[in-house]
């Protein structure tokens, strides 16, 4: 399980580094997520240098949750770069998330400079495109 968690943290790191830099808020967010996933601070710092390839997330809820975290980290520094958007879209498509969902999530975060999206709204987006 720890390798799976490390791979998920690596995905966050890849999104964070897509714009060529990492700021303190992004770094702290990754460490907080890692702590909840039982990935040590030392392991996280190693993943910044040697990321683990993405792994298949077997459940729909797992994919939704992980994709949300990816979009969240993209927006945590109040700057969204095209490289980050491209990386998010690639991750989403590899996870089997429909393009419309990806676009809606990115758009919702961009609206009014939102930092989070209520879980009910996220589920509504997914239901719209999957039902």
N, C-alpha and C positions, 0 to 999 in steps of 0.2 A: 504493500500500500504506500510506503514512503516514496518509492520511485514514481508512482503515479502522482502523488502530491508534489514531488519535485518537478515533474514534467509540467504540471499546471502552473506552478510558480515560474518556471522557465518561460511559459507562454506570456505571463504578465511582464516579465523582464524584457522579452522581445518587443512587445508593444511599447513599453516604456522607452526602449533604446531606439525605436524607429525614427525619432526626430533627432538622433545623434547626441542626446544629453539626458541626464536624469536629474531631477531636482529633489529636494529634501522631502517634499510631500509624497512624491512617487515612491521614493526609497522607504519611507516610513510606512506607507500603505502596504507595500509588498511584505515588509517584515511583520506587520500586524496580521495580514492574511496567512502568512507562513506559520506564525505562532499558533493560530487556530487550527492549522492543518498538521501540527506536530512536525514542522520542518524547522530545524534549529537556525539561529542567526548565522552561524558559521556555514551551514549548508547553503543558505540563501546567498551569502557573499561568494561562495564557490560557484553557484549557478550564474552569477553575473559574468564570470569568466568562462565557464564551461556549461552552457545550458543543455538540458536534456531535451531530446526531440518530443514533440507533442504526442500524446497518446489518445486512443479512442475513448471517448466518454460514453459508457454504455446506456445511460438513462437519459430520457428527454429532459427531465428536471435538472440533471447534472449539466447537460449542455446549455440549458437556459441560464443556469446560475453562473457557469463559467463564462459564457459570452457576456453576461451582464458585468462581471468583474473586469473583463477586457475593455469594454466600452467605458466603464467607470474610471479605470486607470488612465485611459486616453484623455479624459477630461479633468483629471484631478489637478493639473497644473494650470488650468484656465487657458491653455493653448492647445489648439488642435491643428496638427500639421498634416499635409496630404499624405506623407509617408505613413503616418499612424492610421489614417482612414483606410489606405490601401491594405495595410497589414491586418486591420480589423476585418475588412471584407474577406481577405484570404482565409483567415482563421475561421470566420463564420461559415464560409462555403465548405471548407474542409470538414467542419463539424456537421454539415448537412443542414445548416440553417438557411432558409430561403432568403433570396435577395431582398424581397420586400420587407421582411422582418429586420434584416440588417440595416436597411435604409431608414426604416421607421425609428429604430433605436438610436441611430446616430443623429437623426433629425430631432428627436425628442430631447436628447441631451443638449443639442445646440440651441434649442429654444430657450430664451430667457436666461441663458447661462446656468441651467440647472446642474446641480452636482449629483443628484440622485433621481431615480424614477420610482414611484411607489410600485410595489410588487404586483398590485392589482392591475396596474396599467401595462406592465410587462406581460403578464399573462393574457391580457386582452389583445395585445399586439400579436402574440403567438397564436392565440385562438383564431384571430381573424384570418391568418394565412394558412392555418393547418386544418381548419374545419370547413 
